[in-house]
Amino acid sequence: MKQKIVELDILIIGGGPIGLACGIEADKAGLSYIIIEKGCLVNSLYHYPTNMTFFSSSERLEIGDTPFVTTNSKPRRSEALEYYRRIQQKFELRIKLFEEVTDVIPELNGSSYRVQTSKGEYIATNVIVATGFYDHPILLNIPGEDLSKVRHYYNDPHYYAGQNVIVVGASNSSIDAALETYRKGAKVTLVVRGSEISPRVKYWVKPDIENRILSKEIDVLYNSCLCRVNNDSVEISTPDGVQTIQNDFVLALTGYKPNFDFLSRIGISIPNESPRTPLHDLETMETNMNGIYLAGVVCGGLNTHLWFIENSRVHATQIVAHILSKKLTS
């Protein structure tokens, strides 16, 4: 039997915290909506490192005027997963999990979009793209990067116990991985493109990594780049020439980017110049495509340090307010 096509005021792509916030605002406004998420609930957060602690305090991660109560001021990944699961249950948010949006096509009438997914089709007057960036790592584009020993995501440190581990990068994810794997018995070498550890590293973590480096418990190569990965070694370009180091695993935690291909395919304009910020109105969050909006970290393009949960929650209210204003004037 052919699936009946659902017609909606809003279709929200992405079931992360900001996608959920958009659903809450749509529901409060009496607008019909559905959230489509290609993975599990708050899929990106689920794939964060098991022991991760957020930089933000719990109240800055709250949505729907619902308190986020934690034992510590900085919540852990497990606490965030539980909080957002309870948010979904409390507001009875309409969400389809493990369903991926494949295309968004303007209808001939010019007033709605046909949204195609891995499981069906929907018709929506408005579409909110709240897809984040965590699913698309920035590649090094070097020989050997396709070897199974190279990982662009880090989860649990136990896996690397007793191994020679190269960690590429100097930001929070890289430093957390370096410290955690070192404490599980890995021999860790940090490869840092710049001349120092990033000043954005969590303030309670930065002294720890600096002291481990000072005591030579963790090796570091500054102003250096990984240039080749071999089966049992890596080659690193340093100020003193290319060094070859014995190696079992590479954690190339060099950052992530939005799915620019998808954004471009559905008609959103994206400059070629960095930071490739998708075109959108900062007041309404509407893109160059009438009725298609951006919400959350996807708005920053390659500038992934611009938007976080705490400062992009407001996008939900901005977008719904604009949709309601258009309904009133139509």
Buried (B, 14 or more C-beta within 10 A) or exposed (E): EEEEEBEBBBBBBBBBBBBBBBBBBBBEBEBBBBBBBBBBBBBBBBBBBEEBBBBBBBEBBBBBEEEBEBEEEBBBBEBBBBBBEEBBEEBEBBBBBEBBBBEBEBEEEEEBBBBBBEEBBBBBBBBBBBBBBBBBBBEBEBEBBEEEBBBBBBBEBEBBEEBBBBBBBBBBBBBBBBBBBBEBEBBBBBBBBEEEBBEEBBEEBBEBBBEBBEEEEBBBBBEBBBBBBBEEBBBBBBEEEEBEBEBBBBBBBBBBBBBBEBBEEBBBEBEEEEEBBBBBEEEBBBBEBEBBBBBBBBBBBBEBEBBBBBEBBEBBBBBBBBBBEBEEEE
